[in-house]
Amino acid sequence: MEIVLKLLNNYYYFVAMVLFVIGFHTMLTHSNLIKKIIGMNIMDTSIFLFFVAIGYVRGGRAPIIQEGAGYQYINPLPSALILTGIVVAVSVTAYALSLISKLYAHYGTVDADEIALIRAREER
């Protein structure tokens, strides 16, 4: 019962782990390159959620110092770092999609297994 209460109090960590596993499973089991990119984006999102959850303080306030002490403040650093992470994730996604479009133009497919077969036939 205690484990269930801890899980309910920290559900955002559990959701982040579940999202990461879903994204990882998608990347490993699908040979379609677009689906692999979607899996990578799901994994990125889970990491962003995890880091923002680390900085969250239940009952905390924005880190604006006011007269009179006694407030618990939310850590702004994880949120600031995640903004940079989001920009990098979008850039990597755009670059990967541009590479996939070039692969599709050259090989006529976005399936990684088919591309490997075509490359093996070309090398002979």
VMD Tcl script that draws the C-alpha trace (Angstrom):
set ca {
  {0.00 0.00 0.00}
  {2.87 2.32 0.80}
  {4.36 1.75 -2.66}
  {1.07 2.72 -4.29}
  {0.93 5.96 -2.28}
  {4.50 6.82 -3.24}
  {3.68 6.08 -6.88}
  {0.59 8.30 -6.76}
  {2.54 11.13 -5.13}
  {5.28 10.91 -7.77}
  {3.26 9.87 -10.81}
  {5.19 12.20 -13.14}
  {8.35 10.09 -12.64}
  {6.39 6.96 -13.48}
  {4.87 8.61 -16.59}
  {8.35 9.71 -17.70}
  {9.65 6.16 -17.36}
  {6.69 4.70 -19.25}
  {7.12 7.24 -22.07}
  {10.83 6.45 -22.29}
  {10.14 2.72 -22.55}
  {7.49 3.33 -25.24}
  {9.91 5.46 -27.26}
  {12.76 3.00 -26.80}
  {10.56 0.10 -27.84}
  {9.42 2.03 -30.91}
  {13.01 2.75 -31.95}
  {14.10 -0.86 -31.51}
  {11.20 -2.71 -33.08}
  {10.28 -0.65 -36.14}
  {12.34 -0.52 -39.30}
  {10.48 2.48 -40.69}
  {12.77 5.47 -40.22}
  {9.90 7.91 -39.63}
  {8.64 5.72 -36.78}
  {12.16 5.66 -35.35}
  {12.18 9.47 -35.33}
  {8.79 9.48 -33.59}
  {10.18 7.06 -30.99}
  {13.19 9.31 -30.47}
  {10.88 12.30 -29.95}
  {8.84 10.35 -27.39}
  {12.07 9.56 -25.55}
  {13.08 13.25 -25.68}
  {9.72 14.23 -24.24}
  {10.08 11.75 -21.39}
  {13.49 13.16 -20.48}
  {12.10 16.71 -20.56}
  {9.24 15.67 -18.28}
  {11.65 13.97 -15.90}
  {13.93 16.99 -15.57}
  {11.06 19.43 -15.11}
  {9.59 17.09 -12.48}
  {12.90 17.12 -10.61}
  {12.71 20.92 -10.33}
  {9.10 20.91 -9.16}
  {8.40 21.57 -5.49}
  {4.89 20.79 -4.24}
  {3.46 23.99 -2.82}
  {6.42 25.99 -4.10}
  {6.32 29.46 -5.58}
  {8.03 31.12 -8.50}
  {11.58 32.12 -7.55}
  {10.79 35.80 -7.11}
  {12.09 36.98 -3.76}
  {9.59 39.05 -1.82}
  {9.60 40.71 1.58}
  {9.07 38.18 4.34}
  {10.78 34.83 4.28}
  {9.36 31.37 4.68}
  {8.46 30.46 1.11}
  {9.68 27.37 -0.65}
  {10.78 28.16 -4.19}
  {10.69 26.06 -7.35}
  {14.09 25.45 -8.93}
  {14.15 27.30 -12.30}
  {17.35 25.68 -13.58}
  {15.80 22.44 -14.93}
  {13.19 24.43 -16.84}
  {15.85 26.67 -18.35}
  {17.94 23.67 -19.38}
  {14.92 21.98 -20.93}
  {14.36 24.98 -23.20}
  {17.81 24.35 -24.63}
  {17.07 20.63 -24.87}
  {13.85 21.29 -26.79}
  {15.70 23.44 -29.32}
  {18.34 20.74 -29.80}
  {15.66 18.02 -30.11}
  {13.77 19.99 -32.77}
  {17.01 20.62 -34.67}
  {18.00 16.95 -34.58}
  {14.50 15.95 -35.70}
  {14.58 18.39 -38.62}
  {18.02 17.17 -39.68}
  {16.99 13.50 -39.40}
  {13.85 14.13 -41.45}
  {15.88 15.89 -44.13}
  {18.23 12.88 -44.28}
  {15.26 10.53 -44.51}
  {13.81 12.54 -47.40}
  {17.17 12.22 -49.21}
  {17.20 8.47 -48.53}
  {13.67 8.19 -49.88}
  {14.62 10.13 -53.02}
  {17.60 7.83 -53.60}
  {16.24 4.42 -52.56}
  {12.47 4.89 -52.94}
  {11.72 3.65 -49.42}
  {12.05 4.71 -45.78}
  {12.35 1.15 -44.46}
  {15.82 0.58 -42.99}
  {15.80 -3.15 -43.76}
  {14.94 -2.57 -47.43}
  {17.61 0.11 -47.72}
  {20.18 -2.34 -46.28}
  {19.12 -4.99 -48.85}
  {19.35 -2.49 -51.71}
  {22.81 -1.39 -50.55}
  {23.95 -5.01 -50.27}
  {22.79 -5.69 -53.85}
  {24.55 -2.53 -55.11}
  {27.86 -3.54 -53.51}
  {28.00 -6.89 -55.33}
}
mol new
graphics top color blue
foreach p $ca { graphics top sphere $p radius 0.5 }
foreach p [lrange $ca 0 end-1] q [lrange $ca 1 end] { graphics top cylinder $p $q radius 0.2 }
display resetview
